[in-house]
Amino acid sequence: MARLDHNGDRNCPPEPIVELKGISKSFGNTVILDQVDLTIYPGDALGIIGPSGTGKSTILRLIAGLLPPDSGEIYIKGQLRQGLIEDNPDPIGIGMVFQQAALFDSLTVDENVGFSLYQHSKLPHSEIRKLVEESLERVGLGGSADLYPAQLSGGMRKRVSFARAIIAHPEDPSHSSEILLYDEPTAGLDPIASTVVEDLIRDLHVGQKHCSCGTYVMVTHQDSTIRRTTDRVIFLYRGKVQWEGTVRELDHTDHPLIRQFRTGSIEGPIRAAG
């Protein structure tokens, strides 16, 4: 199926940023992913939804190179990944925003956001500090560099984790994130804080105005986050992609899994947990 390019022309599909081909993953005797195929194109705002425990976060960790598949192949910009990200660098940077922000409580915001640069680059401290402050400005947290995570609200901690994911790497631009992976970025936030984070996600990516990363993948259960931050959605259940479509199609499809998930009914093909 042809896709519309950024000029509105219907051409051959662009080169995918990420391709998962026949990916399977088990933990013990539990099959999490079963022969999953997934393609992510430049400019995608892709949502991965489905019941808890169906492998959504596992897919993110596989894409990020933090977890190896049991079988199948992962291609990053057409290159077959060999091993984990620590074994061989990808041709592009892939950033991940974890559900719990994953900040170091003993470090300042500055040290958290610039952690990779402080540890691994040869840039002077003053230059890294400048890059940190620029990244914090992009997420609306200018002036917070010397605070500690304990001094921040939940929503602010999430935004600090965004700043860390998008910080520039001038010594090696390939480490700057071209694609971001969000794992439940609005989990645990009140509706107002969720809206702030959702708007920020769109602002960071639309048109790549503030960030080099114009592509992202979002794992979420939150209805507002699905609708406000994603364009295309896949539904995972029992280790397989059961449905794919646009956010608009979520409201109109008669697919029984989507209908049950959308309404929250305990009646239907999805087994209620607990």
KEDORO-774193 format. One record per residue (C-alpha): residue in one letter; x, y, z. Coordinates in steps of 0.5 Angstrom, whole numbers, plus 2048, in hexadecimal, padded with zeros to 3 digits. Layout:
<rs>
AXYZ/...
</rs>
This chain:
<rs>
M800800800/A8038077FE/R80480C803/L803814803/D80A817803/H80C81D807/N80A821801/G80381E800/D80581A7FA/R8038127FA/N80A80F7F8/C80D8097FA/P80E808802/P81480B805/E81A807808/P81880480E/I81B807814/V81A800818/E8187FA816/L8167F481A/K8157ED816/G8137E781A/I8157E9821/S8137E4826/K8157E582E/S8137E1834/F8157E183B/G8157DA83E/N80F7D683B/T80B7DD83A/V80B7DF832/I80B7E6832/L80C7E882B/D80A7E3825/Q80D7E481E/V80B7EB81F/D80D7F0818/L80D7F7819/T80F7FD815/I810804817/Y81180A812/P814811813/G80F815816/D80B810819/A80781181F/L80680A821/G802808827/I80280182A/I7FC7FF82E/G7F97F9831/P7F87F5838/S7FE7F583D/G8037F083C/T8027EF834/G8097F1833/K8097F8831/S80E7FB835/T8127F5833/I8127F782C/L8157FE82E/R81B7FA831/L81C7F682B/I81C7FC827/A82080082C/G8257FA82B/L8257F9833/L8227F2832/P8237ED82D/P81E7E9829/D81E7E1829/S81D7E1822/G81B7E681C/E81F7EC81A/I81F7F381B/Y8217F8816/I8237FF818/K823804811/G8247FD80D/Q82A7FB811/L8297F4815/R82B7F581C/Q8307F081F/G82F7EF827/L82D7F582B/I82F7FC82B/E8357FB82F/D8387F682A/N8377FA824/P834802823/D82E80381F/P82F807819/I82A80C81C/G82980E824/I82380B827/G82180E82E/M81C80B833/V81880F838/F81680A83E/Q810809841/Q81380C848/A817811845/A81D80D848/L82181384A/F82781284F/D824815856/S82B817858/L82D81B852/T82A822850/V82682384A/D82C826846/E83081F848/N82A81B846/V82981E83F/G83081F83E/F832818841/S83481583A/L83881B838/Y83B81C83F/Q83D81483F/H83F813838/S84181A834/K84781E834/L843824834/P845829839/H84082A83F/S83D83183D/E83B82E836/I838828839/R83482D83E/K832831838/L82F82B834/V82B82983A/E82883083B/E826830834/S823829835/L81F82B83B/E81D832838/R81A82D832/V816829837/G81483083B/L81882F841/G81D834840/G821836847/S82082F84A/A82782D849/D82982D850/L82382A853/Y823823855/P81D81E853/A81A81E85A/Q819825859/L815824853/S80D822851/G80C81B84E/G80B81F847/M811823848/R81581D849/K81281A843/R81482083F/V81B820841/S81B81883F/F81981B838/A81F821838/R82481B839/A821817833/I82281D82F/I828820831/A82D82282B/H83381E82A/P838823826/E83E81E826/D83A818823/P83381A820/S83181381F/H830813826/S82B818826/S824815826/E82181481F/I81B810822/L818810829/L81580B82D/Y81080D832/D80E807838/E80880A83B/P80A81183C/T80381383F/A80380E844/G80181084B/L800817849/D7FA81B84A/P7F681D844/I7F9824844/A800822844/S7FE81D83F/T7FC82283A/V80282683B/V80682083A/E80281E834/D803825831/L80A825832/I80B81E82E/R807821828/D80B828828/L812824829/H811820823/V80C82481E/G810826818/Q81682581C/K81682C81E/H81A82B825/C81D824824/S82082081F/C81C81A821/G81581B81C/T81381381E/Y811810824/V80D80A827/M80980B82D/V806805831/T800807835/H7FA805839/Q7F780C839/D7F280E834/S7F4815834/T7FB814833/I7F980F82D/R7F581482A/R7F981A82B/T800818829/T7FF812824/D7FD81281D/R7FE80A81C/V7FC805821/I7FD7FD821/F7FA7F9826/L7FE7F382A/Y7FB7ED82D/R7FD7E682E/G8047E882B/K8017EA824/V7FF7F0821/Q7F87EF820/W7F67F681D/E7F97FC81A/G7F6803818/T7F580A819/V7F380D820/R7EC80F81C/E7EB80881A/L7EB806821/D7E4809822/H7E180681C/T7E47FF81C/D7E07F981E/H7E67F581F/P7E47F1826/L7EA7F2829/I7EB7FA828/R7E37FA82A/Q7E47F7831/F7EB7FB832/R7E8801830/T7E1800835/G7E57FD83A/S7E07F783B/I7E27F183E/E7DD7ED839/G7E17EB833/P7E77E8830/I7EC7EB834/R7ED7E783B/A7EC7EC841/A7F27EC845/G7F27EB84D/
</rs>
